[in-house]
Amino acid sequence: MEAVCSQEEGETDRMNFIEELTWRGMIHDIMPGTEEMLEKKMASAYVGIDPTADSLHIGHLVGVMMLKHFQHAGHRPIALVGGATGMIGDPSGKSQERNLLDEPTLRQNQEALKGQISRFLDFETEAPNRALMVNNYDWMKDYSFLEFIREIGKHITVNYMISKDSVKKRLRSESKSGMSFTEFTYQLVQGYDFLVLYRDHDCRLQMGGSDQWGNIVTGTELIRRVDGGEAFALTCPLITKSDGGKFGKTEEGNIWLDPVRTSPYKFYQFWLNVSDEDAEKYLRIFTMLDRTEIETLVKEHTDVPHMRVMQNKLAEEVTSMVHSREEYEMAVEASGILFGKGTTESLKRIREDLFLAVFEGVPQFEVPSSDIDFDVLELLAVETAVFASKGEARRMVSGGGVSINKRKITGPEQRISKVDFINNKYLLIQKGKKNYYLIRVKES
């Protein structure tokens, strides 16, 4: 794990967190006095994380990176899993309520999320700024409705709550569903989270996306009104793609950190295929590379744009951080196989799940497991439809345009048996430079 910068309270050589986020383009709004508060001593700050799935997706990474920079600057990060708020639903940036979860599911999700966040934050050492994970369900589960509205609700007026943009947007919505009372109370529950962390952990800063500003400020106001304390708010811009599309979304859905939901190969490919404009922005937001390193990469990329220097480095840094260096290297090798640089040996080396991820979407055929012994033309034009006819297959094979498992077919008389299949299961056919087909042994 990367070492984090930790200092005892009172030291003055702490990295300036606000300056770091500013040059990275990671500040949208900041409450006056935040930077001065952070300069005084080691501080605590939190980011709320939605526990409605058992994995983070890359949309969550902005908040996680803010916490990582916060810890790297010598401060203490707190990851708050919204078990209670996950049972309500946040109206910010949404047109309808989300599904509500039961406690066992929320607890299971919490543990999965902590495992993923541990790749970014130090939870384990004895450093004074080691990270903390909390779940707001723990302090909300025994808090009765009457107690909550008497002790907390009376401090925030309805006028104040409906003045928030997220609420006004939903109230103006043409949707017949409107906004439920459950959703309306969300900002009050989130504000109470801030008050609890302020009291229990001296947490004086909450961070989040720009759509969370209203909810965060409600927390600072509650701390002021209930305890007479001072707390601060900081938000980052919502990340979008340069073409206006939603960041982290593909035709298949979200890009997840869980390797089962999104394979490390697909994860790597996502970052490798971003635009030049997005690559520069994402290098600042999603990596720990310093300013000089990023400026050097931008210059190198400008000199030889076809080499996609920024995208390659971005994919390397993020894939290694989220998964591992080994998974990154395997993804690179797998990409080489797909784009013409692989060998039979490299095909046999990669794991089956990675092999299938690489060739997901290519045309596939099945052959029976018994008595696999075909001449190559029969296999490609009769048992499968790689070619429309034996004549077409013969012409291309004779011209050296067909490979099996990255090895050129020697001639139309060649025979294929089960020993030619990778792991006795797969045969990769390459027709020309870019056309791939996968022949699988049918499972009995």
Summary of the structure (lengths in Angstrom):
residues: 444
radius of gyration: 27.1
end to end distance: 44.8
largest distance: 87.4
contacts: 1402
relative contact order: 0.09
helix: 47%
strand: 15%
